Amino acid sequence: MPKKQVYIITGVSGGLGAELATQLLSEGNDVIGLSRTDHPVLEQLTGAGQYSFYPIDLTQADTSVLHEIISALQTSPPESITLINNAASVTPLNRIEDCTDEQILANIQLNITAPMLLISAFIRLTAEWPTVRRVVNISSGSGSYPAPEMSLYCSGKAAINMFSRCVGMEQEQSNNPVQVFSIDPGMMDTAMQRTARESDMALSAYFAAQHEEGNLVEPASVAQKIIDLISSQHLIKGELQKV
């Protein structure tokens, strides 16, 4: 019986995370979802792949869940294991001086601190595994283009892009390097995009126009492209890549 491919995905309650989980499960992979709430459909899916869900608030710095997951897999490591850092928040959409301390900290914790902590623990805890190990960080074009009232989100994605490159360089010196990738999925028709276009920020009209003109891509389509990229090994390690 072939060994399983395991995917740990943050932010599976909707959007791209839910689509990635759905499609990976349908292809016979095991998926472990991390988010505050589960997607109602995922636990009902039947197929060759197994689904597990761990409720976690990623705005709170804690890697104990990842320790639990890796420990459970320790006795029989999978053929490959991939951590997909998908969870993110575009809010608050405001001038930085009008953001509360709590809003700033929550955004940084989710968009920057959580993926950094998870990646650090993932690399360390699987260091001795004879396994293909990957980290896929879901980025955004916002990490390359500054925008008013989006300073936190733009800065978070820029930080993850640079972090991916740095860790990728570190891993090149390892005997069994973790493959680190950063992917810009483009503008999708998700709740996050709806939040941006319905907000009062300066660029809300631009985001609304993208929706009205049909320029948004469905998350299902993007998820399949990302899965195809991972499977084909055409991703460029460390560098930001668009789907």
N, C-alpha and C positions, 0 to 999 in steps of 0.2 A: 504494500500500500504506500503510495507516494506521500512524502512529508508535506505538511501544510505550509502555505504562505500566510503569514499573520500580519495584519494591518491594525495599528493603533491610531485612531482618528479622533481629534478633538473637535468639538462643535458639531455633533451629529444630530442635533435637534431639528435642523432644517437646512435649506439651501444646498450649497455645494457639499458640505459634510454628509448630509443625509443621502445625497445622490452617489457620492463616492462609496459610502457604506453599502447602499443597495446594489450597485453594480458589481462591487467586489464580492459580495456574498453570492450573487447570482452566478458568478464565475467559479464558485467553489472555494473561495478563500475564507479564512477565519477573520472576523472583524471584531475589534474591541473598541467600543465607543465611550468617549469621555465628554460629558457636558452636564450642565445643571439639570436638564430634563431630557428624557429620551424621546426619540421620534416614534410615534405610535405604530408605524408600519413595520419598522425594522425587526422588532421582537416577534412579529407574526410571519416573517418571511420563512419559507421552507426551501431547502435546497442542500447542496453538498457542503456549503460553508456554515460555520457556527458563529452565532452572534452573542457577545457578552456586553453588558452595559455597566459602567461604574459612574454613579452620580458624583460630580465634583464641581465646585465653584472655582474656576481658574483665576478669579480675581484675588483669591487667597493663596499665598505662596505655600505650596505643599506638594511634595513628590511621593508621599506615602502610597498613593494608589498605584503609581508606576512600579514601586518596589513590590507591591502585592502581585501585580500582573506578571512581572518578570520572574518572581519567585515561583508562581504557579506553572510557568513554562520551563523552569530550570531543569527538571528531570528529563525532559525530552524536547530540546530546542528545535524549533521549526527550521525548514530549509532556508527560509528568509523571513526577516521581520522588518517592517517599515513603520516608522513614526511619521504621521502626517499632522503637522501643526496647522490646523485650519481655523480654529476659533479666533474670532476677532470682533472688535467693536469700533464702529465709526463715530460714535458719540463720546463726548459732547461735541456738537458742531457750533462752536462759539469762539469769540475772541478769547485769547488765553487769560486775560485779566478778568473775564466774566465767568470763568470756570471755577468751580469750588475745588478745594484741596481734595475732597473725597472723589470727585469726578476725575481729576487728573491722576490720582493714585490708582483708581480702579482701571482706567484706560491703560496705564503703563503696566500694571500687573498682568492684565489679560493679553495685551498686544506684544509686550517685550519680555517681561519677567517670566511668565509661565512657560513660553516656548524655550527660553534659555535654560531654565531649571530642568525641564523635561528632557531636553537634548543632553545636557550634562549627565543626568542620571541614566539615561538610555545608553549612552556610550560606555559609561563606567560599569553598569550592571550587566551588560552583555559582552564585556571585553574578552572573555574566555570562550565565547560560543563559536563553534565552527560553522558559522551561519553568515549568509549575505545580510548585511545590515544597511538600512537606508533611513535617511531623514529627508522628508519633503516639507519645505516651508511654503505655505501659500502666501504670496506677497500681493502686490498691487502696483499699478502704474503710479499711484499716489506716492509711492516711495521714491519716485524720481522727479516728480513735478510738485513744487510748492503751491499751496492754495490757502487763501485766507479762511479763517474759521475752521480749518481742518488740520491745524498744526500738530495735534496729538496723533491723529491717525497717520498722517504723512510721515511724521518723525518715527513712529513705531515701525512702519513698513521699511523705511530707509535703514533703521537699525537692524532689522532682521535680515535685510539684504547683505549688509556688511558683515553681520555675524555669520551668515552662511558661508561667505567667502573665507573668512578667517578660520572658522572651524574646518572647512574643507581643506585648507592649506595644512592645518595641524594634522589632519587625518592622513595626509599623504605620507607622513613619516611613520605610520603605524604598520604593523605586520598584517593585520586584518582590518583595513581602514573602513570606517563607516562612510558610505557615499552620501554626501550632503547636497541637496538640490533646492533651488528657490524658483518658484513658478508664479508668473503673473497671469491669472486666469482671464483678464480682461473684464469688461463691464457685463455683469450678469443681471438677469431679472430676479433679484432676491429681495428679502425684507430689508437688507442693508441699503440697497440702492433706493428702495422706496422711502426709507427714512431720510436719505440725502435729498431726494427730489421734493419731499413734502415738508422739509425744514424751512427755517427763515434765513438761512445763511446766504451769502452772496452768490454762490454757485448753484443754488437750488434750481434755477431756471435752466441751466445747462444740463443738469441731470434729468430734469423733467423732459427736456427736448430729446434726449437720447432714448427715453422710453416711448415718447410719442412718435418718433421717427422709426421705431422698430430696430434700433441699433443694439439692443440688449440681447445677449445670448442666453439660452436656457441652461441652467445648471447641469442638467442631465448630459447635454452635449459636451460641456466643458469637462465634466467628470470622466467621460469616456476618453477624451483626448489625453487627459492627465494619466489615466490608467494605461493607455496605449504607449505613452512616452516612457513610463516607468518600465513597462514590459519590454520595450524595444531597446532599452539602454541608450536612447538617443539624447537623454538629458545631459547637459553640460554641468559637471560637478562645480558647486560653489556659485556659479554665475546665474544671474537672473535670466529666466527663459520664459517667453510668452507661448501660450498654447494657440 
